[in-house]
Amino acid sequence: MVDKETKQIRLPYKEGQSLEQASTEYILDPKTLGALIIDGNNSNVSTQVDMEYAREVIGQGIDEVKKGDLSKLEEMLYSQAVALNMMFSNLSRRASLQTNVDIKATLTNLCFKAQNQSRNTIQTLINLKQPSQTSFIKQANIAHGHQQINNGVAQSSPENLSNQTNELLEVQDGKWLDRGKKAKAKGVNSELEALGEVHRG
């Protein structure tokens, strides 16, 4: 078996990149970061885990997510929910066996945290499988009597208000909108004389 300290990585180079630039880009790659965490935590599971292959597996999962396949995420969330539920059960059992009040309180607190994390993970899985339909309500106006609703209309200040009636008659494309002729003033009953003086008894 090859010692971990002597393992070599396949460092991808881009044209014109220096060794430092290529190494920095490789280390900051999300696939590498995930593989490093896996490599650092696999001693209790197996020593036969290869970091480079772990990086490839993570990359395959990323490609599947980009294509819309969320099955691996669903498996991960379900596994985490089950594991957290196991932690809740284990901590709850250990807390029930304690006679020291402080230790019992600490284990109980950790127990409830594991339970809450399991619940949150289950809720995340449900949201992933069944996204909620969000309704966007722009404005709700609830009042008694008459009211004026201006949704999406920019309000002008009193200084910017103008006579809109006159603007409607102005020239547009070289033509006036009001094509009617002005009426001439005419006298009404101009032939009648003024009334005479009325004598009353």
C-alpha positions in Angstrom: 0.0 0.0 0.0 1.3 3.4 -0.9 1.9 5.8 2.0 -0.5 8.8 2.0 2.4 11.2 2.4 4.0 10.1 -0.8 0.9 10.1 -3.0 1.0 12.2 -6.1 -1.8 14.2 -7.5 -2.6 14.7 -11.2 -2.3 18.5 -11.4 -4.1 19.9 -14.4 -2.2 22.7 -16.1 -3.7 25.4 -18.3 -1.7 27.1 -21.0 0.6 29.8 -19.5 0.0 28.8 -15.9 2.8 28.6 -13.4 3.1 25.7 -10.9 1.8 28.0 -8.1 -1.2 29.1 -10.1 -2.2 25.6 -11.1 -1.8 24.3 -7.6 -3.9 27.1 -6.1 -6.7 26.6 -8.7 -6.6 22.8 -7.9 -6.8 23.3 -4.2 -9.7 25.8 -4.4 -11.7 23.6 -6.7 -14.8 22.4 -4.7 -14.2 18.8 -5.8 -10.7 19.0 -4.3 -11.9 20.5 -1.0 -14.6 17.8 -0.7 -12.0 15.1 -1.4 -9.6 16.5 1.1 -12.3 16.4 3.8 -13.1 12.8 2.9 -9.4 11.9 2.9 -9.0 13.4 6.4 -11.9 11.6 7.9 -11.6 8.1 6.4 -9.2 6.7 8.9 -12.0 5.3 11.1 -13.7 3.7 8.0 -11.0 2.5 5.6 -7.5 3.3 4.6 -8.3 2.2 1.0 -9.9 5.5 0.0 -8.2 7.2 -2.9 -8.4 11.0 -2.8 -8.1 11.5 -6.5 -10.9 9.0 -7.2 -13.0 10.6 -4.5 -12.5 13.9 -6.4 -13.7 12.2 -9.6 -16.8 10.8 -7.9 -17.7 14.2 -6.5 -17.2 15.7 -10.0 -19.6 13.1 -11.4 -22.2 14.1 -8.8 -21.8 17.8 -9.7 -22.4 17.0 -13.3 -25.6 15.1 -12.5 -26.9 17.9 -10.4 -26.2 20.4 -13.2 -28.3 18.2 -15.5 -31.2 18.2 -13.0 -30.6 14.8 -11.5 -31.0 15.3 -7.8 -31.2 11.6 -6.8 -27.8 11.6 -5.1 -28.8 14.7 -3.1 -32.0 12.9 -2.0 -30.0 9.9 -0.9 -27.5 12.1 1.0 -30.3 14.0 2.8 -32.2 10.8 3.7 -29.0 9.2 5.0 -28.2 12.2 7.1 -31.7 12.3 8.6 -31.4 8.6 9.6 -28.0 9.2 11.1 -29.1 12.2 13.0 -32.1 10.2 14.3 -29.7 7.5 15.5 -27.7 10.2 17.3 -30.9 11.4 18.9 -31.8 7.9 20.1 -28.3 7.2 21.4 -28.0 10.5 23.3 -31.5 10.1 24.7 -30.6 6.6 26.0 -27.3 7.8 27.5 -29.0 10.8 29.2 -31.6 8.6 30.8 -28.9 6.5 32.5 -27.1 9.5 34.0 -27.3 10.4 37.7 -25.2 13.5 37.5 -27.5 16.4 36.8 -25.0 18.4 34.7 -24.0 15.5 32.5 -27.7 14.6 32.1 -28.5 18.2 31.1 -25.6 18.3 28.6 -26.6 15.0 26.9 -30.3 16.0 26.8 -29.4 19.3 25.1 -27.3 17.5 22.5 -30.1 15.0 22.1 -32.6 17.8 21.2 -30.1 19.4 18.9 -29.7 16.1 17.0 -33.5 15.8 16.8 -33.9 19.3 15.5 -31.2 18.8 12.8 -32.9 15.5 11.8 -36.2 17.4 11.4 -34.5 20.2 9.4 -32.9 17.6 7.1 -36.2 15.9 6.5 -37.9 19.2 5.7 -35.1 20.1 3.3 -35.7 16.7 1.6 -39.4 17.4 1.4 -38.8 20.8 -0.1 -36.4 19.3 -2.7 -39.0 16.6 -3.7 -42.1 18.9 -3.5 -41.2 22.6 -4.1 -43.9 24.9 -2.7 -45.8 27.0 -5.1 -45.2 30.6 -4.0 -47.8 33.2 -4.7 -46.7 36.8 -5.1 -49.3 39.3 -4.0 -48.2 42.8 -5.1 -50.5 44.8 -2.7 -53.4 44.0 -0.5 -55.7 46.9 0.2 -58.3 46.2 2.9 -60.4 49.2 4.1 -64.0 50.2 4.6 -65.6 52.6 2.1 -64.1 54.1 -1.0 -60.4 54.0 -1.7 -58.0 54.6 -4.5 -55.5 52.0 -5.4 -52.4 52.9 -7.5 -50.4 49.7 -8.0 -47.2 50.1 -9.9 -48.0 53.8 -10.8 -45.3 56.3 -10.1 -46.7 59.1 -8.1 -45.7 62.6 -9.2 -45.1 65.5 -6.8 -47.5 68.5 -7.0 -44.8 70.5 -8.6 -44.6 68.1 -11.5 -48.3 67.9 -12.2 -49.4 69.6 -15.4 -52.7 70.2 -17.2 -53.2 66.7 -18.8 -56.4 67.9 -20.6 -54.4 70.4 -22.7 -51.6 67.9 -23.3 -54.1 65.5 -25.0 -54.9 68.1 -27.7 -51.2 69.0 -28.5 -49.5 68.2 -31.7 -48.5 64.6 -32.2 -46.6 63.6 -35.4 -47.3 67.1 -36.8 -51.1 66.9 -36.3 -53.4 68.3 -33.7 -55.7 65.8 -32.1 -58.6 68.3 -31.8 -59.8 68.6 -35.4 -63.1 70.4 -34.6 -63.7 74.0 -35.7 -64.2 76.7 -33.2 -67.8 77.9 -32.8 -68.5 81.6 -33.4 -70.3 83.6 -30.8 -73.9 84.4 -31.7 -76.4 86.7 -30.1 -79.5 85.2 -28.6 -82.9 86.9 -29.3 -81.1 90.1 -30.3 -84.3 91.4 -31.9 -86.2 91.7 -28.6 -86.4 95.0 -27.0 -85.8 95.6 -23.3 -88.8 95.3 -21.1 -90.6 98.4 -20.2 -91.2 99.7 -16.7 -93.8 97.8 -14.8 -96.4 99.9 -12.8 -98.1 98.2 -9.9 -101.0 99.5 -8.0 
